[in-house]
Amino acid sequence: MTPRLTIRIQSEPFDAAAEIEALSRLGEDVGAVTSFTGFCRSEGGRLAALELEHYPGMADDEIGSVVTEASTRWPLFGVTVIHRHGKMEPGDGIVLVVTASSHRTASFDAANFIMDYLKTRAPFWKKEYRADGTSGDWVDAKSVDDALAERWKV
Amino acid sequence: MWSISMSELKLVYFAWVRERVGLSEERVSVPDSVLTVAELAGWLQTRGEEYAYAFENPAIVRAAINRKHVKPDASIAGASEIAFFPPMTGG
């Protein structure tokens, strides 16, 4: 089967429910749909917003290659990845990953794999805006993210 | 008679590398003696205090050639666009 792979890099909000619904309807053998949504958070009231910068072109290419790799590792009917850029407030969705397969293990694992690789390979950077009105720091990369991506190496 | 051979490259910068350099992109003429990404970062460091600041810890600055991730020892031969940026924090 040729999976339906959809990648969108956009500033607009996304509708997670509509994207899940679309992958759920890819065929009568879709038995499992997994979704992950990553949100902007306030860090206990410290942050007013995050601004996501990206490298146009390369962001699409990197997410595309991660999604293609996932579709070769697991039997999937479809994958949708949406990653936003621009300024976001706590509660706003930043990233959405949806995977559809016949069985839960493949859809869970593929979604997990895509997020782990996206974290370390997709060219996006987060800048903090503090609740006190000052422009804050760039978010530091976490070494735990590198470790999480490493565990999928074969 | 002698001349220093140069090749022209488009450089792009992101996140705090962009803020420190003070530019999001530029075209530069790079001496042909600069062969690798690490050597390019070293050469950029000599171009002014903004660059020295951006590349003060070159081990943490990542690079891409023609929009593909590369390691510091990658050759810049044939590159048309080289990007420098901090470790990624998307997702």
gemmi code that builds the backbone of each chain (N, CA, C; Angstrom):
import gemmi

chains = {
    "A": [
        ("MET", (0.848, -1.195, 0.000), (0.000, 0.000, 0.000), (0.886, 1.248, 0.000)),
        ("THR", (0.405, 2.244, -0.694), (1.124, 3.521, -0.690), (0.468, 4.433, 0.334)),
        ("PRO", (1.188, 4.741, 1.408), (0.554, 5.567, 2.444), (0.363, 7.012, 1.983)),
        ("ARG", (-0.649, 7.650, 2.532), (-0.862, 9.072, 2.222), (-0.068, 9.897, 3.230)),
        ("LEU", (0.959, 10.574, 2.735), (1.849, 11.358, 3.601), (1.576, 12.843, 3.382)),
        ("THR", (1.245, 13.542, 4.444), (0.920, 14.973, 4.349), (1.805, 15.744, 5.312)),
        ("ILE", (2.525, 16.728, 4.799), (3.386, 17.566, 5.651), (3.051, 19.019, 5.377)),
        ("ARG", (2.749, 19.743, 6.432), (2.468, 21.171, 6.247), (3.260, 21.982, 7.272)),
        ("ILE", (3.947, 23.007, 6.775), (4.639, 23.974, 7.622), (3.846, 25.265, 7.452)),
        ("GLN", (3.269, 25.766, 8.518), (2.344, 26.891, 8.361), (2.337, 27.758, 9.612)),
        ("SER", (1.908, 29.010, 9.458), (1.769, 29.878, 10.629), (0.362, 29.759, 11.233)),
        ("GLU", (-0.611, 29.325, 10.422), (-1.994, 29.251, 10.886), (-2.175, 28.118, 11.896)),
        ("PRO", (-3.170, 28.249, 12.797), (-3.507, 27.134, 13.695), (-3.987, 25.929, 12.887)),
        ("PHE", (-3.927, 24.743, 13.512), (-4.452, 23.542, 12.847), (-5.633, 22.996, 13.636)),
        ("ASP", (-6.435, 22.161, 12.950), (-7.607, 21.537, 13.559), (-7.291, 20.056, 13.743)),
        ("ALA", (-6.826, 19.700, 14.952), (-6.384, 18.326, 15.199), (-7.514, 17.330, 14.965)),
        ("ALA", (-8.722, 17.662, 15.406), (-9.850, 16.731, 15.263), (-10.128, 16.434, 13.792)),
        ("ALA", (-10.062, 17.475, 12.953), (-10.329, 17.285, 11.520), (-9.241, 16.437, 10.870)),
        ("GLU", (-7.987, 16.624, 11.310), (-6.875, 15.840, 10.730), (-6.973, 14.370, 11.151)),
        ("ILE", (-7.370, 14.125, 12.405), (-7.553, 12.743, 12.883), (-8.692, 12.078, 12.104)),
        ("GLU", (-9.767, 12.817, 11.944), (-10.935, 12.311, 11.200), (-10.536, 11.932, 9.770)),
        ("ALA", (-9.739, 12.782, 9.121), (-9.333, 12.523, 7.729), (-8.539, 11.219, 7.625)),
        ("LEU", (-7.600, 10.979, 8.558), (-6.803, 9.741, 8.495), (-7.642, 8.527, 8.896)),
        ("SER", (-8.655, 8.740, 9.757), (-9.517, 7.633, 10.179), (-10.327, 7.085, 9.010)),
        ("ARG", (-10.514, 7.913, 7.998), (-11.372, 7.538, 6.866), (-10.575, 7.062, 5.653)),
        ("LEU", (-9.329, 6.669, 5.864), (-8.501, 6.253, 4.720), (-8.848, 4.860, 4.209)),
        ("GLY", (-9.652, 4.119, 4.933), (-10.034, 2.789, 4.444), (-10.592, 1.961, 5.572)),
        ("GLU", (-11.238, 0.870, 5.190), (-11.911, 0.036, 6.194), (-10.950, -0.789, 7.026)),
        ("ASP", (-9.674, -0.862, 6.600), (-8.690, -1.596, 7.396), (-7.908, -0.717, 8.355)),
        ("VAL", (-8.243, 0.576, 8.395), (-7.636, 1.437, 9.419), (-8.225, 1.019, 10.765)),
        ("GLY", (-7.337, 0.480, 11.621), (-7.819, 0.015, 12.909), (-7.277, 0.816, 14.066)),
        ("ALA", (-6.314, 1.697, 13.775), (-5.667, 2.450, 14.849), (-5.188, 3.795, 14.318)),
        ("VAL", (-5.584, 4.847, 14.982), (-5.077, 6.190, 14.644), (-4.499, 6.775, 15.927)),
        ("THR", (-3.228, 7.174, 15.858), (-2.563, 7.799, 17.011), (-2.315, 9.261, 16.674)),
        ("SER", (-2.561, 10.143, 17.643), (-2.204, 11.542, 17.401), (-1.430, 12.103, 18.581)),
        ("PHE", (-0.485, 12.986, 18.249), (0.249, 13.728, 19.269), (0.137, 15.203, 18.934)),
        ("THR", (-0.217, 16.015, 19.921), (-0.215, 17.471, 19.742), (0.723, 18.081, 20.777)),
        ("GLY", (1.660, 18.893, 20.315), (2.543, 19.621, 21.218), (2.055, 21.054, 21.339)),
        ("PHE", (1.926, 21.531, 22.586), (1.379, 22.866, 22.838), (2.430, 23.820, 23.392)),
        ("CYS", (2.212, 25.097, 23.152), (2.958, 26.145, 23.839), (2.464, 26.177, 25.285)),
        ("ARG", (3.409, 26.216, 26.254), (2.974, 26.260, 27.658), (3.583, 27.477, 28.357)),
        ("SER", (3.004, 27.807, 29.532), (3.396, 29.065, 30.189), (4.546, 28.879, 31.175)),
        ("GLU", (4.969, 27.630, 31.420), (6.016, 27.350, 32.416), (5.630, 27.969, 33.758)),
        ("GLY", (4.420, 27.653, 34.220), (3.952, 28.152, 35.520), (3.734, 29.658, 35.550)),
        ("GLY", (3.332, 30.230, 34.423), (3.043, 31.663, 34.370), (4.224, 32.529, 33.981)),
        ("ARG", (5.409, 31.914, 33.780), (6.625, 32.670, 33.458), (6.596, 33.219, 32.019)),
        ("LEU", (5.975, 32.455, 31.108), (6.038, 32.832, 29.697), (4.709, 33.356, 29.163)),
        ("ALA", (4.796, 34.411, 28.326), (3.607, 34.939, 27.665), (3.454, 34.342, 26.272)),
        ("ALA", (4.568, 33.999, 25.653), (4.513, 33.501, 24.267), (5.825, 32.822, 23.889)),
        ("LEU", (5.744, 32.052, 22.821), (6.941, 31.501, 22.172), (6.900, 31.944, 20.722)),
        ("GLU", (8.067, 32.253, 20.166), (8.127, 32.529, 18.732), (8.975, 31.456, 18.087)),
        ("LEU", (8.412, 30.784, 17.098), (9.145, 29.725, 16.409), (9.688, 30.220, 15.080)),
        ("GLU", (11.005, 30.136, 14.966), (11.686, 30.478, 13.712), (11.972, 29.169, 12.987)),
        ("HIS", (11.969, 29.193, 11.659), (12.297, 27.967, 10.923), (13.107, 28.283, 9.684)),
        ("TYR", (13.668, 27.229, 9.112), (14.458, 27.342, 7.886), (13.556, 26.847, 6.757)),
        ("PRO", (12.940, 27.760, 6.016), (12.000, 27.336, 4.973), (12.699, 26.406, 3.973)),
        ("GLY", (11.987, 25.458, 3.480), (12.580, 24.508, 2.534), (13.222, 23.355, 3.268)),
        ("MET", (14.223, 23.648, 4.082), (14.878, 22.562, 4.821), (13.918, 21.946, 5.835)),
        ("ALA", (13.053, 22.755, 6.448), (12.099, 22.213, 7.425), (11.193, 21.177, 6.749)),
        ("ASP", (10.690, 21.510, 5.554), (9.842, 20.565, 4.814), (10.631, 19.304, 4.453)),
        ("ASP", (11.865, 19.499, 3.981), (12.688, 18.350, 3.558), (12.960, 17.406, 4.725)),
        ("GLU", (13.346, 17.960, 5.879), (13.708, 17.121, 7.025), (12.501, 16.366, 7.572)),
        ("ILE", (11.370, 17.071, 7.702), (10.171, 16.382, 8.200), (9.729, 15.339, 7.165)),
        ("GLY", (9.852, 15.693, 5.885), (9.507, 14.742, 4.825), (10.331, 13.475, 4.902)),
        ("SER", (11.635, 13.595, 5.166), (12.467, 12.390, 5.195), (12.185, 11.558, 6.448)),
        ("VAL", (11.843, 12.208, 7.559), (11.486, 11.464, 8.778), (10.181, 10.683, 8.561)),
        ("VAL", (9.220, 11.348, 7.908), (7.924, 10.703, 7.653), (8.088, 9.535, 6.667)),
        ("THR", (8.904, 9.735, 5.648), (9.155, 8.661, 4.681), (9.833, 7.476, 5.361)),
        ("GLU", (10.800, 7.766, 6.235), (11.475, 6.694, 6.978), (10.476, 5.931, 7.847)),
        ("ALA", (9.569, 6.645, 8.505), (8.557, 5.979, 9.332), (7.682, 5.060, 8.483)),
        ("SER", (7.367, 5.509, 7.260), (6.466, 4.717, 6.413), (7.159, 3.481, 5.848)),
        ("THR", (8.508, 3.452, 5.896), (9.205, 2.228, 5.483), (9.369, 1.268, 6.670)),
        ("ARG", (9.350, 1.806, 7.899), (9.544, 0.948, 9.079), (8.249, 0.288, 9.550)),
        ("TRP", (7.119, 0.977, 9.374), (5.843, 0.468, 9.871), (4.808, 0.461, 8.751)),
        ("PRO", (3.871, -0.493, 8.782), (2.813, -0.519, 7.766), (1.751, 0.534, 8.084)),
        ("LEU", (1.797, 1.642, 7.373), (0.920, 2.781, 7.675), (0.005, 3.084, 6.498)),
        ("PHE", (-1.214, 3.496, 6.808), (-2.119, 3.974, 5.756), (-1.893, 5.459, 5.479)),
        ("GLY", (-1.482, 6.153, 6.521), (-1.280, 7.583, 6.313), (-0.566, 8.233, 7.483)),
        ("VAL", (0.106, 9.346, 7.182), (0.764, 10.157, 8.209), (0.477, 11.623, 7.899)),
        ("THR", (0.121, 12.381, 8.905), (-0.005, 13.833, 8.747), (0.873, 14.497, 9.799)),
        ("VAL", (1.755, 15.398, 9.356), (2.554, 16.189, 10.290), (2.331, 17.662, 9.950)),
        ("ILE", (1.936, 18.433, 10.942), (1.799, 19.884, 10.768), (2.687, 20.547, 11.813)),
        ("HIS", (3.567, 21.421, 11.384), (4.425, 22.164, 12.319), (4.244, 23.647, 12.052)),
        ("ARG", (3.905, 24.377, 13.106), (3.677, 25.813, 12.934), (4.940, 26.622, 13.191)),
        ("HIS", (4.972, 27.828, 12.599), (6.021, 28.803, 12.906), (5.345, 30.122, 13.232)),
        ("GLY", (6.119, 31.049, 13.806), (5.542, 32.334, 14.213), (5.302, 32.360, 15.709)),
        ("LYS", (4.529, 33.367, 16.138), (4.345, 33.578, 17.573), (3.130, 32.805, 18.096)),
        ("MET", (3.318, 32.133, 19.239), (2.251, 31.328, 19.821), (2.110, 31.607, 21.303)),
        ("GLU", (0.877, 31.514, 21.794), (0.623, 31.746, 23.213), (0.335, 30.423, 23.918)),
        ("PRO", (0.482, 30.399, 25.253), (0.187, 29.161, 25.981), (-1.189, 28.613, 25.605)),
        ("GLY", (-1.232, 27.314, 25.333), (-2.472, 26.675, 24.910), (-2.572, 26.479, 23.411)),
        ("ASP", (-1.764, 27.231, 22.649), (-1.784, 27.072, 21.189), (-1.017, 25.813, 20.797)),
        ("GLY", (-1.540, 25.079, 19.823), (-0.845, 23.909, 19.301), (0.340, 24.322, 18.440)),
        ("ILE", (1.496, 23.674, 18.656), (2.694, 23.959, 17.867), (2.888, 22.897, 16.784)),
        ("VAL", (2.718, 21.641, 17.187), (2.992, 20.546, 16.254), (1.930, 19.471, 16.399)),
        ("LEU", (1.578, 18.849, 15.279), (0.613, 17.746, 15.269), (1.189, 16.595, 14.453)),
        ("VAL", (1.154, 15.396, 15.022), (1.530, 14.181, 14.294), (0.358, 13.215, 14.388)),
        ("VAL", (-0.103, 12.737, 13.247), (-1.178, 11.739, 13.227), (-0.726, 10.575, 12.358)),
        ("THR", (-0.891, 9.348, 12.867), (-0.526, 8.163, 12.088), (-1.704, 7.200, 12.075)),
        ("ALA", (-1.896, 6.520, 10.949), (-2.987, 5.544, 10.823), (-2.420, 4.214, 10.361)),
        ("SER", (-2.822, 3.141, 11.054), (-2.366, 1.801, 10.702), (-3.491, 0.811, 11.008)),
        ("SER", (-3.215, -0.472, 10.743), (-4.222, -1.477, 11.098), (-4.222, -1.744, 12.594)),
        ("HIS", (-3.027, -1.649, 13.196), (-2.881, -2.041, 14.602), (-2.216, -0.948, 15.422)),
        ("ARG", (-2.475, -0.980, 16.722), (-2.040, 0.136, 17.564), (-0.527, 0.264, 17.681)),
        ("THR", (0.198, -0.867, 17.724), (1.638, -0.780, 17.940), (2.310, 0.053, 16.849)),
        ("ALA", (1.930, -0.224, 15.593), (2.546, 0.509, 14.481), (2.196, 1.994, 14.545)),
        ("SER", (0.946, 2.320, 14.869), (0.581, 3.742, 14.857), (1.225, 4.484, 16.030)),
        ("PHE", (1.255, 3.842, 17.226), (1.947, 4.458, 18.377), (3.432, 4.651, 18.095)),
        ("ASP", (4.096, 3.560, 17.663), (5.549, 3.618, 17.476), (5.941, 4.610, 16.382)),
        ("ALA", (5.174, 4.619, 15.287), (5.504, 5.539, 14.193), (5.372, 6.997, 14.654)),
        ("ALA", (4.320, 7.301, 15.407), (4.133, 8.683, 15.888), (5.262, 9.082, 16.844)),
        ("ASN", (5.643, 8.145, 17.714), (6.719, 8.388, 18.675), (8.057, 8.622, 17.957)),
        ("PHE", (8.345, 7.764, 16.985), (9.555, 7.882, 16.172), (9.612, 9.228, 15.448)),
        ("ILE", (8.497, 9.608, 14.839), (8.467, 10.874, 14.084), (8.744, 12.049, 15.021)),
        ("MET", (8.131, 12.064, 16.209), (8.379, 13.169, 17.146), (9.830, 13.191, 17.625)),
        ("ASP", (10.384, 12.016, 17.946), (11.769, 11.970, 18.432), (12.745, 12.491, 17.382)),
        ("TYR", (12.538, 12.107, 16.128), (13.451, 12.557, 15.072), (13.234, 14.009, 14.713)),
        ("LEU", (11.956, 14.409, 14.703), (11.645, 15.801, 14.386), (12.318, 16.760, 15.380)),
        ("LYS", (12.327, 16.367, 16.663), (12.927, 17.206, 17.707), (14.395, 17.503, 17.443)),
        ("THR", (15.121, 16.516, 16.921), (16.568, 16.692, 16.779), (16.989, 17.066, 15.356)),
        ("ARG", (16.100, 16.943, 14.368), (16.505, 17.169, 12.968), (15.780, 18.321, 12.278)),
        ("ALA", (14.554, 18.630, 12.695), (13.789, 19.652, 11.968), (14.273, 21.044, 12.389)),
        ("PRO", (14.637, 21.878, 11.400), (15.216, 23.194, 11.736), (14.184, 24.222, 12.192)),
        ("PHE", (13.847, 24.113, 13.483), (12.972, 25.081, 14.158), (13.661, 25.503, 15.446)),
        ("TRP", (13.444, 26.763, 15.835), (14.028, 27.270, 17.086), (12.976, 28.093, 17.815)),
        ("LYS", (12.932, 27.915, 19.150), (11.931, 28.615, 19.964), (12.568, 29.755, 20.761)),
        ("LYS", (11.955, 30.930, 20.656), (12.376, 32.066, 21.474), (11.276, 32.376, 22.483)),
        ("GLU", (11.712, 32.645, 23.716), (10.745, 32.903, 24.794), (10.403, 34.390, 24.894)),
        ("TYR", (9.130, 34.665, 25.171), (8.695, 36.015, 25.549), (8.128, 35.905, 26.952)),
        ("ARG", (8.711, 36.632, 27.894), (8.320, 36.470, 29.295), (7.038, 37.226, 29.622)),
        ("ALA", (6.351, 36.755, 30.654), (5.088, 37.374, 31.079), (5.303, 38.803, 31.575)),
        ("ASP", (6.544, 39.126, 32.021), (6.805, 40.497, 32.501), (7.079, 41.469, 31.348)),
        ("GLY", (6.906, 41.005, 30.114), (7.024, 41.897, 28.961), (8.394, 41.918, 28.306)),
        ("THR", (9.393, 41.325, 28.964), (10.721, 41.327, 28.364), (10.856, 40.153, 27.388)),
        ("SER", (11.688, 40.397, 26.390), (11.992, 39.336, 25.441), (13.051, 38.446, 26.072)),
        ("GLY", (12.797, 37.167, 26.101), (13.670, 36.276, 26.850), (14.704, 35.584, 25.997)),
        ("ASP", (15.038, 34.382, 26.405), (16.118, 33.627, 25.797), (15.600, 32.694, 24.718)),
        ("TRP", (16.557, 32.184, 23.951), (16.254, 31.069, 23.052), (16.234, 29.800, 23.906)),
        ("VAL", (15.257, 28.964, 23.637), (15.150, 27.700, 24.377), (16.367, 26.831, 24.044)),
        ("ASP", (16.965, 26.237, 25.076), (18.106, 25.341, 24.868), (17.641, 23.953, 24.455)),
        ("ALA", (18.409, 23.346, 23.554), (18.119, 21.958, 23.183), (18.404, 21.068, 24.382)),
        ("LYS", (17.627, 19.997, 24.514), (17.800, 19.080, 25.640), (18.552, 17.832, 25.186)),
        ("SER", (19.526, 17.412, 25.992), (20.280, 16.217, 25.612), (19.390, 14.973, 25.664)),
        ("VAL", (18.317, 15.029, 26.472), (17.403, 13.882, 26.534), (16.750, 13.654, 25.162)),
        ("ASP", (16.548, 14.748, 24.387), (15.954, 14.588, 23.054), (16.886, 13.816, 22.125)),
        ("ASP", (18.204, 14.079, 22.232), (19.175, 13.324, 21.425), (19.126, 11.849, 21.798)),
        ("ALA", (19.035, 11.587, 23.116), (19.004, 10.202, 23.588), (17.744, 9.491, 23.096)),
        ("LEU", (16.612, 10.209, 23.093), (15.366, 9.603, 22.633), (15.428, 9.263, 21.144)),
        ("ALA", (16.065, 10.122, 20.350), (16.196, 9.835, 18.916), (17.146, 8.662, 18.682)),
        ("GLU", (18.204, 8.578, 19.515), (19.208, 7.517, 19.362), (18.614, 6.120, 19.495)),
        ("ARG", (17.582, 6.000, 20.356), (17.083, 4.654, 20.648), (16.432, 3.985, 19.450)),
        ("TRP", (16.123, 4.756, 18.383), (15.497, 4.163, 17.195), (16.527, 3.663, 16.180)),
        ("LYS", (17.812, 3.931, 16.458), (18.859, 3.513, 15.509), (18.863, 2.003, 15.379)),
        ("VAL", (18.995, 1.532, 14.135), (19.028, 0.078, 13.940), (20.426, -0.370, 13.540)),
    ],
    "B": [
        ("MET", (53.512, 37.729, -10.451), (52.069, 37.940, -10.337), (51.442, 36.791, -9.543)),
        ("TRP", (50.555, 37.149, -8.653), (49.808, 36.110, -7.950), (48.448, 36.680, -7.584)),
        ("SER", (47.528, 35.793, -7.322), (46.220, 36.274, -6.878), (45.661, 35.285, -5.875)),
        ("ILE", (44.799, 35.791, -4.994), (44.120, 34.902, -4.057), (42.791, 34.512, -4.689)),
        ("SER", (42.607, 33.227, -4.857), (41.372, 32.750, -5.465), (40.256, 32.724, -4.422)),
        ("MET", (39.065, 33.194, -4.809), (37.935, 33.243, -3.884), (36.718, 32.602, -4.543)),
        ("SER", (35.843, 32.051, -3.718), (34.567, 31.605, -4.278), (33.438, 32.241, -3.480)),
        ("GLU", (32.340, 32.557, -4.185), (31.242, 33.252, -3.529), (30.198, 32.266, -3.021)),
        ("LEU", (29.732, 32.527, -1.805), (28.785, 31.644, -1.129), (27.651, 32.472, -0.537)),
        ("LYS", (26.472, 31.859, -0.478), (25.371, 32.465, 0.285), (25.374, 31.831, 1.674)),
        ("LEU", (25.440, 32.680, 2.695), (25.384, 32.194, 4.072), (24.058, 32.624, 4.688)),
        ("VAL", (23.421, 31.724, 5.416), (22.187, 32.069, 6.127), (22.344, 31.698, 7.593)),
        ("TYR", (21.731, 32.509, 8.446), (21.879, 32.336, 9.898), (20.495, 32.288, 10.546)),
        ("PHE", (20.378, 31.492, 11.602), (19.095, 31.373, 12.291), (19.252, 31.520, 13.803)),
        ("ALA", (18.132, 31.934, 14.433), (17.998, 32.010, 15.892), (19.126, 32.885, 16.475)),
        ("TRP", (19.780, 32.440, 17.563), (20.750, 33.358, 18.184), (22.004, 33.554, 17.347)),
        ("VAL", (22.294, 32.658, 16.428), (23.423, 32.909, 15.514), (23.081, 34.120, 14.631)),
        ("ARG", (21.845, 34.171, 14.127), (21.379, 35.304, 13.316), (21.410, 36.601, 14.123)),
        ("GLU", (20.919, 36.542, 15.376), (20.891, 37.761, 16.191), (22.301, 38.272, 16.490)),
        ("ARG", (23.219, 37.353, 16.767), (24.582, 37.786, 17.111), (25.315, 38.349, 15.892)),
        ("VAL", (25.164, 37.672, 14.735), (25.811, 38.179, 13.519), (25.158, 39.500, 13.095)),
        ("GLY", (23.829, 39.604, 13.331), (23.122, 40.828, 12.952), (22.596, 40.795, 11.529)),
        ("LEU", (22.630, 39.610, 10.911), (22.143, 39.438, 9.534), (21.424, 38.102, 9.439)),
        ("SER", (20.389, 38.035, 8.581), (19.781, 36.722, 8.358), (20.440, 36.010, 7.189)),
        ("GLU", (21.006, 36.774, 6.262), (21.770, 36.138, 5.179), (22.719, 37.140, 4.550)),
        ("GLU", (23.723, 36.620, 3.877), (24.680, 37.472, 3.177), (25.419, 36.643, 2.140)),
        ("ARG", (26.015, 37.353, 1.172), (26.889, 36.682, 0.211), (28.316, 37.066, 0.575)),
        ("VAL", (29.168, 36.053, 0.643), (30.549, 36.328, 1.008), (31.492, 35.659, 0.011)),
        ("SER", (32.657, 36.270, -0.149), (33.712, 35.655, -0.952), (34.670, 34.975, 0.002)),
        ("VAL", (34.751, 33.679, -0.115), (35.537, 32.877, 0.821), (36.848, 32.469, 0.148)),
        ("PRO", (37.989, 32.669, 0.818), (39.261, 32.247, 0.228), (39.247, 30.739, -0.068)),
        ("ASP", (39.858, 30.354, -1.160), (39.862, 28.936, -1.535), (40.615, 28.059, -0.538)),
        ("SER", (41.383, 28.697, 0.368), (42.086, 27.914, 1.387), (41.119, 27.383, 2.449)),
        ("VAL", (39.884, 27.919, 2.487), (38.872, 27.453, 3.446), (38.153, 26.251, 2.834)),
        ("LEU", (38.374, 25.069, 3.422), (37.903, 23.831, 2.781), (36.704, 23.185, 3.462)),
        ("THR", (36.585, 23.369, 4.771), (35.527, 22.653, 5.496), (34.607, 23.633, 6.225)),
        ("VAL", (33.496, 23.084, 6.720), (32.549, 23.876, 7.506), (33.229, 24.463, 8.748)),
        ("ALA", (34.052, 23.653, 9.421), (34.745, 24.143, 10.621), (35.719, 25.270, 10.257)),
        ("GLU", (36.402, 25.129, 9.115), (37.318, 26.189, 8.683), (36.557, 27.455, 8.304)),
        ("LEU", (35.370, 27.270, 7.713), (34.538, 28.431, 7.365), (34.104, 29.176, 8.638)),
        ("ALA", (33.682, 28.415, 9.661), (33.295, 29.043, 10.929), (34.484, 29.785, 11.536)),
        ("GLY", (35.665, 29.189, 11.443), (36.882, 29.821, 11.951), (37.210, 31.097, 11.187)),
        ("TRP", (37.041, 31.062, 9.882), (37.301, 32.244, 9.046), (36.280, 33.351, 9.363)),
        ("LEU", (35.010, 32.954, 9.545), (33.973, 33.944, 9.875), (34.283, 34.642, 11.199)),
        ("GLN", (34.815, 33.874, 12.168), (35.161, 34.438, 13.484), (36.090, 35.641, 13.379)),
        ("THR", (36.883, 35.674, 12.307), (37.878, 36.750, 12.160), (37.293, 37.989, 11.498)),
        ("ARG", (35.994, 37.944, 11.133), (35.433, 39.041, 10.355), (34.872, 40.175, 11.204)),
        ("GLY", (34.932, 40.060, 12.525), (34.424, 41.148, 13.360), (33.896, 40.603, 14.657)),
        ("GLU", (33.612, 41.522, 15.578), (33.235, 41.049, 16.910), (31.870, 40.356, 16.927)),
        ("GLU", (30.953, 40.749, 15.980), (29.655, 40.058, 15.909), (29.869, 38.579, 15.587)),
        ("TYR", (30.757, 38.355, 14.620), (31.030, 36.969, 14.208), (31.781, 36.214, 15.300)),
        ("ALA", (32.712, 36.897, 15.940), (33.462, 36.253, 17.026), (32.505, 35.807, 18.131)),
        ("TYR", (31.490, 36.662, 18.392), (30.495, 36.338, 19.420), (29.629, 35.149, 18.976)),
        ("ALA", (29.155, 35.204, 17.725), (28.276, 34.128, 17.230), (28.982, 32.769, 17.236)),
        ("PHE", (30.276, 32.784, 16.927), (31.018, 31.521, 16.811), (31.993, 31.325, 17.971)),
        ("GLU", (31.716, 31.980, 19.126), (32.656, 31.881, 20.248), (32.778, 30.445, 20.757)),
        ("ASN", (31.702, 29.684, 20.596), (31.739, 28.271, 20.980), (31.355, 27.444, 19.754)),
        ("PRO", (32.288, 27.293, 18.800), (31.925, 26.688, 17.509), (31.399, 25.262, 17.634)),
        ("ALA", (31.728, 24.585, 18.736), (31.285, 23.189, 18.888), (29.768, 23.080, 18.989)),
        ("ILE", (29.081, 24.155, 19.427), (27.628, 24.023, 19.553), (26.873, 24.583, 18.356)),
        ("VAL", (27.560, 25.260, 17.441), (26.875, 25.783, 16.259), (26.768, 24.669, 15.216)),
        ("ARG", (25.540, 24.438, 14.740), (25.303, 23.406, 13.728), (25.331, 24.040, 12.339)),
        ("ALA", (25.473, 23.177, 11.320), (25.531, 23.698, 9.951), (24.746, 22.816, 8.996)),
        ("ALA", (24.302, 23.434, 7.906), (23.684, 22.689, 6.805), (24.266, 23.219, 5.501)),
        ("ILE", (24.543, 22.314, 4.580), (24.975, 22.701, 3.235), (23.849, 22.355, 2.270)),
        ("ASN", (23.451, 23.348, 1.498), (22.341, 23.174, 0.554), (21.159, 22.481, 1.237)),
        ("ARG", (20.870, 22.929, 2.459), (19.696, 22.502, 3.243), (19.747, 21.055, 3.721)),
        ("LYS", (20.967, 20.523, 3.871), (21.123, 19.203, 4.488), (22.104, 19.322, 5.650)),
        ("HIS", (21.780, 18.642, 6.771), (22.664, 18.669, 7.931), (24.046, 18.141, 7.559)),
        ("VAL", (25.088, 18.814, 8.056), (26.453, 18.326, 7.839), (27.249, 18.436, 9.136)),
        ("LYS", (28.348, 17.680, 9.187), (29.248, 17.729, 10.328), (30.339, 18.782, 10.071)),
        ("PRO", (31.045, 19.199, 11.133), (32.053, 20.261, 10.963), (33.138, 19.927, 9.939)),
        ("ASP", (33.444, 18.631, 9.764), (34.525, 18.285, 8.830), (34.040, 18.162, 7.378)),
        ("ALA", (32.757, 18.487, 7.130), (32.222, 18.378, 5.762), (32.902, 19.391, 4.840)),
        ("SER", (33.158, 18.960, 3.604), (33.745, 19.845, 2.602), (32.712, 20.854, 2.120)),
        ("ILE", (33.162, 22.103, 1.898), (32.237, 23.113, 1.372), (32.345, 23.233, -0.151)),
        ("ALA", (33.138, 22.337, -0.768), (33.275, 22.394, -2.227), (31.908, 22.201, -2.888)),
        ("GLY", (31.565, 23.071, -3.808), (30.310, 22.938, -4.542), (29.088, 23.439, -3.799)),
        ("ALA", (29.286, 23.946, -2.593), (28.140, 24.437, -1.824), (27.630, 25.748, -2.423)),
        ("SER", (26.305, 25.922, -2.467), (25.785, 27.225, -2.881), (25.172, 27.965, -1.693)),
        ("GLU", (24.653, 27.210, -0.712), (24.058, 27.860, 0.467), (24.499, 27.104, 1.721)),
        ("ILE", (25.097, 27.827, 2.645), (25.515, 27.206, 3.905), (24.813, 27.937, 5.045)),
        ("ALA", (24.175, 27.151, 5.922), (23.442, 27.724, 7.051), (24.164, 27.401, 8.353)),
        ("PHE", (24.139, 28.357, 9.278), (24.650, 28.128, 10.637), (23.526, 28.423, 11.621)),
        ("PHE", (23.378, 27.542, 12.626), (22.269, 27.702, 13.571), (22.554, 26.927, 14.845)),
        ("PRO", (21.827, 27.275, 15.944), (21.990, 26.524, 17.193), (21.315, 25.149, 17.077)),
        ("PRO", (21.555, 24.271, 18.056), (20.807, 23.010, 18.090), (19.300, 23.298, 18.029)),
        ("MET", (18.582, 22.425, 17.330), (17.178, 22.690, 17.035), (16.273, 22.424, 18.239)),
        ("THR", (15.207, 23.218, 18.331), (14.288, 23.107, 19.476), (12.833, 23.132, 19.009)),
        ("GLY", (12.559, 22.461, 17.886), (11.183, 22.407, 17.392), (10.371, 21.374, 18.146)),
        ("GLY", (9.187, 21.117, 17.611), (8.316, 20.089, 18.164), (7.506, 20.590, 19.340)),
    ],
}
model = gemmi.Model(1)
for chain_id, residues in chains.items():
    chain = gemmi.Chain(chain_id)
    for i, (resn, *xyz) in enumerate(residues, 1):
        res = gemmi.Residue()
        res.name, res.seqid = resn, gemmi.SeqId(i, " ")
        for name, pos in zip(("N", "CA", "C"), xyz):
            atom = gemmi.Atom()
            atom.name, atom.element = name, gemmi.Element(name[0])
            atom.pos, atom.b_iso = gemmi.Position(*pos), 0.0
            res.add_atom(atom)
        chain.add_residue(res)
    model.add_chain(chain)
structure = gemmi.Structure()
structure.add_model(model)
structure.setup_entities()
